């Protein structure tokens, strides 16, 4: 049995050896080996280079190569076809990335600047007075807001806001003494008139003129992050001056001025604001008075309008990025970069310049100023400081005093424009009391899709929108 098996194996080996010898005698054997070697080189080099051939091509080539043993001419024809196919379908990573970036930017711009994203939405009751007012809002009525291309996001708009300085505004300061010994300030700015300039290419210049008792006057209330020194305040003042308005910027106690008592301002209380408005009204009995409130200043303005009702001294008002429920705003800010920014700004503007006099609060109210300055959140800051100064239970009770209530909204009796951005990171759009606003015939609500918090920068060189 074993001998028979060995004989069969020997016979099989002899048969294969004869076949190999016959191949060696063939004229095409060398070409077959060379074709095999070249095929392997092409496949491996193309696979390992930047221009990679899909593995399916390799398999196709292998199937084609199975016929080379029988026909050497077929091998010489198939190789250049595969190489040609591979070269046409190869894309480098750099080229692919380039196309992806171009496509991504194009898709982004198409989406961000589509009409439904840039449209300004006006909401108001359909009355003859409101229709007439809306038609005069040339920028807002049936228009679009296009943010600066590279500052389309709220954070980017806010960053631009910090670098937009307006320095060429001249103020004349007036200090007002309050009944409790505190001090507030009014910064006055005169109107401009345009000076005709016939020189070629001139856009015209403006010159300041003295205001008189009849000059229309705008009363401006600042937000939490600064008074008449803030860029957004100065920018507005400058544009108002060019339109012939006198402007007076109200500044809370301790803002851009020394504290005359240890008590800083409390935005939930309107006594200081009312005192300043009454002073301006008495000083300018014949002038038309209008008001603009920015951010927290807008909150105070709306509460003042609702508080005074028919006796309001202003003939019209504008509130920009107004926080309606400050407790909800503080909750939305918790843990964000904006919360850290507000803590830093409030400390820089309202605490650090007055440390000498605020030390008295350590004895009278048990306040640890070092603990206040190291606060990590807005609630912690006010729990360590404001509630102790003004005897509130906690920060929730404190911020409840800032709430713009429904009855206050309904009691606004003058034409009032409220401007919000739906991407405002501080005043969340869903917290705007639209139903309450819609019930008041005197209010027009304007909403933009972008604009962040009192920013609204447009153009390649960012500038604030002029309404």
C-alpha positions in Angstrom: 0.0 0.0 0.0 2.8 2.4 0.9 4.7 1.5 -2.2 1.7 2.2 -4.3 1.2 5.7 -2.8 4.9 6.6 -3.2 4.7 5.6 -6.8 1.6 7.9 -7.4 3.4 10.9 -5.7 6.5 10.3 -7.8 4.4 10.2 -11.0 2.6 13.4 -10.0 5.9 15.2 -9.3 7.4 14.0 -12.7 4.3 15.4 -14.4 4.6 18.8 -12.8 8.4 18.9 -13.5 7.8 18.2 -17.2 5.2 21.0 -17.3 7.7 23.5 -15.8 10.3 22.4 -18.3 7.9 22.9 -21.1 7.2 26.5 -19.8 10.9 27.2 -19.7 11.2 26.2 -23.4 8.4 28.6 -24.3 9.4 32.0 -25.8 6.9 33.9 -23.8 7.9 32.6 -20.3 10.2 35.5 -19.6 7.6 38.0 -20.7 5.0 36.3 -18.4 7.3 36.6 -15.4 8.1 40.2 -16.2 4.4 41.0 -16.6 3.7 39.4 -13.2 6.5 41.4 -11.5 5.4 44.7 -13.1 1.8 44.1 -12.2 2.7 43.6 -8.5 4.9 46.7 -8.5 2.1 48.9 -9.9 -0.5 47.6 -7.6 1.7 48.1 -4.4 3.0 51.5 -5.3 -0.4 52.8 -6.2 -1.9 51.4 -3.0 0.8 53.0 -0.7 1.1 56.4 -2.4 -1.2 59.4 -1.8 -3.1 58.5 -4.9 -4.6 55.3 -3.7 -6.4 52.8 -6.0 -9.6 51.3 -4.6 -9.1 47.6 -3.7 -11.8 46.7 -6.3 -9.4 47.8 -9.1 -6.8 45.6 -7.6 -9.2 42.6 -7.7 -10.2 43.4 -11.3 -6.5 43.5 -12.2 -5.9 40.1 -10.6 -8.8 38.6 -12.5 -7.5 40.0 -15.7 -4.0 38.7 -14.8 -5.3 35.1 -14.6 -5.4 34.9 -18.3 -1.8 36.2 -18.8 -0.4 32.7 -18.6 -2.2 31.6 -21.7 -1.9 34.9 -23.7 1.1 37.1 -23.0 -0.2 39.8 -25.4 -3.3 40.2 -23.2 -1.1 41.1 -20.2 0.7 43.8 -22.1 -2.7 45.4 -23.1 -4.4 45.3 -19.7 -1.7 47.0 -17.6 -1.8 50.5 -19.2 -5.7 50.4 -19.1 -5.7 49.9 -15.3 -3.0 52.6 -14.7 -5.0 55.0 -16.9 -8.2 54.3 -15.0 -6.5 54.8 -11.7 -4.9 58.1 -12.7 -8.3 59.6 -13.7 -10.0 58.8 -10.4 -7.3 59.7 -8.0 -7.8 62.8 -5.7 -5.2 63.9 -3.2 -6.2 64.6 0.3 -5.2 68.3 -0.1 -7.5 68.6 -3.2 -10.4 66.8 -1.5 -10.0 69.1 1.6 -10.0 72.2 -0.6 -13.3 71.2 -2.3 -14.8 70.3 1.0 -14.0 73.7 2.5 -15.3 75.6 -0.5 -18.5 73.6 -0.4 -18.9 74.0 3.3 -18.4 77.8 3.2 -20.9 78.1 0.3 -23.5 76.1 2.0 -23.0 78.1 5.2 -23.4 81.4 3.5 -26.5 80.3 1.6 -28.1 79.1 4.8 -27.1 82.0 7.0 -28.1 84.8 4.6 -31.2 83.2 3.2 -34.2 85.6 3.3 -36.0 83.7 6.1 -32.9 84.1 8.3 -32.3 87.8 7.7 -35.9 89.0 7.7 -36.8 91.4 10.5 -40.2 90.5 12.1 -42.4 93.3 13.3 -45.3 92.5 15.6 -47.9 95.1 16.6 -51.7 95.7 16.7 -53.1 96.8 13.3 -54.0 100.4 14.1 -53.6 103.5 12.0 -51.1 104.9 14.5 -49.0 101.7 14.5 -49.0 101.4 10.7 -47.9 105.0 10.4 -45.1 104.5 12.9 -44.0 101.2 11.3 -43.8 102.8 7.8 -41.4 105.4 9.3 -39.1 102.7 10.6 -37.3 102.6 7.3 -34.7 100.0 8.3 -37.0 97.7 10.2 -40.1 97.8 8.0 -40.0 95.0 5.4 -36.2 94.9 5.7 -33.4 92.5 6.5 -30.5 92.5 8.9 -27.3 91.0 7.5 -24.7 90.4 10.2 -21.0 90.8 9.5 -19.9 87.6 7.7 -17.2 86.7 10.2 -19.2 87.7 13.3 -22.4 85.8 12.6 -22.5 84.0 16.0 -23.6 85.7 19.3 -20.2 85.3 20.9 -18.4 86.7 17.8 -20.7 89.7 17.8 -20.1 90.2 21.5 -16.3 90.1 21.0 -16.5 92.8 18.3 -18.6 94.8 20.7 -15.7 95.0 23.2 -13.4 96.5 20.5 -15.8 99.1 19.1 -14.6 102.3 20.8 -16.1 105.7 19.9 -13.9 108.4 21.4 -14.9 111.6 19.6 -17.9 112.4 21.8 -17.8 115.4 24.1 -19.9 115.4 27.3 -20.7 118.0 29.8 -21.3 116.4 33.2 -23.9 117.4 35.8 -23.9 115.9 39.3 -27.2 115.5 41.2 -27.3 115.0 45.0 -29.9 112.5 46.3 -31.8 112.7 49.5 -29.8 109.9 51.2 -26.5 111.6 50.3 -25.8 109.5 47.2 -24.8 111.1 43.9 -25.8 110.4 40.3 -24.6 112.0 37.1 -26.0 113.3 33.9 -23.7 113.5 30.8 -25.0 116.0 28.3 -24.1 116.1 24.6 -25.1 118.9 22.2 -26.5 118.3 18.7 -24.5 118.5 15.4 -25.2 120.3 12.2 -23.8 119.2 8.9 -21.3 121.6 7.3 -21.3 121.8 3.6 -18.0 120.9 2.0 -17.6 121.4 -1.7 -14.2 119.7 -2.0 -14.1 116.8 -4.3 -14.9 113.5 -2.8 -15.9 115.0 0.6 -18.7 113.3 2.5 -19.5 116.4 4.6 -18.4 117.2 8.1 -20.4 117.9 11.3 -20.0 120.7 13.8 -21.4 120.9 17.3 -23.9 123.6 18.0 -25.4 124.8 21.3 -28.8 123.4 22.1 -31.7 125.6 23.2 -34.8 125.0 25.3 -36.7 123.6 22.3 -34.0 121.1 21.1 -35.5 117.6 21.1 -33.7 115.5 23.7 -33.1 111.8 24.2 -32.7 110.4 27.7 -30.4 107.4 27.6 -30.1 104.7 30.3 -27.0 102.5 30.3 -26.8 98.8 30.9 -24.8 96.8 33.6 -21.4 97.1 31.9 -20.8 100.8 31.9 -22.2 104.3 31.4 -21.2 107.1 28.9 -17.8 105.5 28.6 -19.2 102.4 26.9 -18.8 102.0 23.2 -22.5 101.1 22.5 -23.6 104.3 24.4 -21.1 106.6 22.7 -22.0 105.1 19.3 -25.7 105.8 19.8 -25.0 109.3 21.1 -22.9 110.2 18.1 -25.6 109.1 15.6 -28.3 111.0 17.6 -26.2 114.1 17.6 -25.9 114.0 13.8 -29.6 113.8 13.5 -30.0 117.0 15.5 -30.8 115.6 19.0 -29.4 116.7 22.3 -28.6 113.6 24.4 -28.4 113.2 28.1 -26.9 109.9 29.5 -28.1 109.0 33.0 -25.5 107.3 35.1 -26.2 105.4 38.3 -24.4 106.1 41.6 -20.8 104.8 41.5 -20.8 104.4 37.7 -18.0 106.6 36.2 -18.1 108.7 39.3 -17.1 108.4 43.0 -19.5 107.0 45.5 -20.5 109.6 48.1 -22.0 107.0 50.3 -21.1 103.3 50.8 -24.4 102.3 49.0 -23.9 101.2 45.3 -26.9 101.4 42.9 -29.7 98.9 43.1 -31.2 98.3 39.6 -34.4 96.9 41.1 -35.3 100.3 42.6 -36.4 103.2 40.3 -36.0 106.1 42.8 -32.7 107.4 41.4 -33.9 107.1 37.8 -37.2 108.9 38.6 -35.2 111.7 40.3 -33.0 112.2 37.3 -36.0 112.2 34.8 -37.9 114.7 36.9 -34.8 116.9 37.0 -34.4 116.9 33.2 -38.2 117.5 32.7 -38.0 120.5 35.0 -34.9 121.8 33.3 -36.3 121.5 29.8 -40.1 122.1 30.1 -40.5 123.0 26.4 -38.3 120.3 24.8 -39.6 117.1 23.4 -38.3 114.2 25.5 -37.7 110.6 24.3 -36.0 107.7 26.0 -33.7 104.8 25.1 -32.8 102.0 27.5 -30.0 99.5 26.8 -30.1 96.0 28.3 -30.7 96.4 32.1 -31.4 100.1 31.3 -34.2 98.9 29.0 -35.7 96.8 31.8 -35.7 99.9 34.1 -37.2 102.1 31.3 -40.1 99.7 30.7 -40.8 99.4 34.4 -40.7 103.2 34.7 -43.1 103.6 31.7 -45.5 101.1 33.3 -45.2 102.8 36.7 -45.9 106.4 35.4 -48.6 105.4 32.8 -50.5 108.5 31.6 -48.1 110.8 33.5 -45.0 109.7 31.6 -42.9 112.7 30.6 -41.6 111.0 27.5 -43.4 111.1 24.2 -41.8 107.9 22.9 -39.3 105.2 24.0 -37.0 102.4 22.7 -35.9 99.4 24.7 -32.9 97.4 23.4 -32.2 93.8 24.4 -34.4 94.2 27.5 -34.2 91.4 30.2 -37.8 90.8 31.2 -37.3 88.3 34.0 -33.8 88.7 35.4 -34.0 85.4 37.4 -34.4 83.5 34.2 -31.6 85.4 32.5 -29.2 84.6 35.4 -30.2 81.0 35.2 -29.5 80.9 31.5 -26.0 82.6 32.1 -24.9 80.1 34.8 -21.6 78.6 33.9 -21.2 80.5 30.6 -18.4 82.9 29.5 -21.0 85.7 29.7 -21.5 85.2 33.4 -17.8 85.5 34.0 -17.7 88.6 31.9 -20.5 90.3 33.8 -18.9 89.5 37.2 -15.6 91.0 36.0 -17.2 94.1 34.5 -19.4 94.8 37.5 -16.4 94.4 39.8 -14.3 96.7 37.7 -16.9 99.4 37.2 -18.8 99.4 40.5 -16.6 97.9 43.2 -12.8 98.3 42.6 -12.9 102.1 42.1 -14.7 102.5 45.5 -13.0 100.0 47.8 -12.0 102.8 50.2 -15.6 103.7 51.0 -17.0 100.2 50.6 -14.8 99.0 53.5 -17.4 100.6 55.8 -19.9 97.9 54.7 -17.6 95.3 56.4 -18.5 96.8 59.8 -22.1 97.9 59.1 -23.4 94.9 57.1 -20.8 92.2 57.8 -19.6 92.0 54.2 -16.3 90.3 53.3 -15.1 92.2 50.2 -12.4 89.6 49.5 -15.2 86.9 49.4 -17.2 89.2 47.1 -14.4 89.7 44.7 -13.7 86.0 44.5 -17.3 85.1 43.6 -17.6 82.5 40.8 -21.2 83.1 39.9 -23.6 86.0 39.7 -25.8 84.6 42.4 -22.8 84.0 44.6 -21.7 87.6 44.0 -25.1 89.1 44.9 -25.6 86.7 47.8 -22.3 87.9 49.2 -22.9 91.5 48.6 -26.1 93.1 47.3 -28.7 91.2 49.4 -26.7 92.1 52.6 -26.6 95.8 51.6 -30.3 96.0 50.8 -31.7 93.4 53.2 -33.1 90.8 50.7 -33.5 87.2 51.7 -31.6 85.8 48.7 -30.7 86.6 45.1 -34.0 85.3 43.9 -35.9 87.8 45.9 -33.5 90.5 44.8 -34.0 89.8 41.1 -37.8 89.5 41.5 -37.7 93.3 42.0 -36.4 93.6 38.4 -39.4 91.7 36.9 -41.3 93.5 34.2 -44.8 92.6 35.2 -47.8 92.1 33.0 -49.7 95.1 34.5 -46.7 97.3 33.9 -46.6 96.2 30.2 -50.3 97.0 29.9 -49.9 100.4 31.5 -47.4 101.7 28.9 -49.2 104.6 27.3 -46.6 106.0 24.9 -45.4 104.6 21.5 -42.7 102.2 22.4 -40.3 100.1 20.2 -38.8 97.0 21.7 -35.9 95.5 19.7 -34.6 91.9 20.4 -32.4 89.4 18.7 -33.5 85.8 18.8 -29.9 84.6 19.3 -29.4 86.8 22.3 -27.4 84.6 24.8 -28.6 86.7 27.8 -32.2 87.4 27.1 -33.5 84.1 25.8 -36.1 84.6 23.1 -38.6 82.2 24.6 -38.7 84.3 27.8 -40.0 87.4 26.0 -43.7 87.9 27.0 -45.0 88.3 23.5 -48.6 87.7 24.4 -48.6 90.5 27.0 -46.8 92.8 24.5 -49.3 92.0 21.8 -52.2 93.2 24.0 -50.8 96.7 24.2 -51.7 99.0 21.3 -48.7 101.2 22.0 -45.9 98.7 21.6 -44.1 97.5 18.5 -41.9 94.5 18.8 -39.1 94.0 16.3 -37.1 90.8 16.2 -34.0 89.9 14.3 -32.6 86.4 13.9 -29.0 87.5 14.7 -27.5 90.5 16.5 -26.6 89.0 20.0 -27.0 91.4 23.0 -27.1 95.1 22.0 -24.7 94.4 19.1 -26.2 94.3 15.6 -23.0 94.7 13.7 -23.2 94.6 9.9 -20.8 95.2 6.9 -17.4 93.8 6.2 -16.0 96.5 8.5 -18.3 96.0 11.5 -20.5 98.9 12.3 -23.8 99.1 14.3 -27.0 99.3 12.4 -28.6 102.8 12.3 -32.4 102.6 12.5 
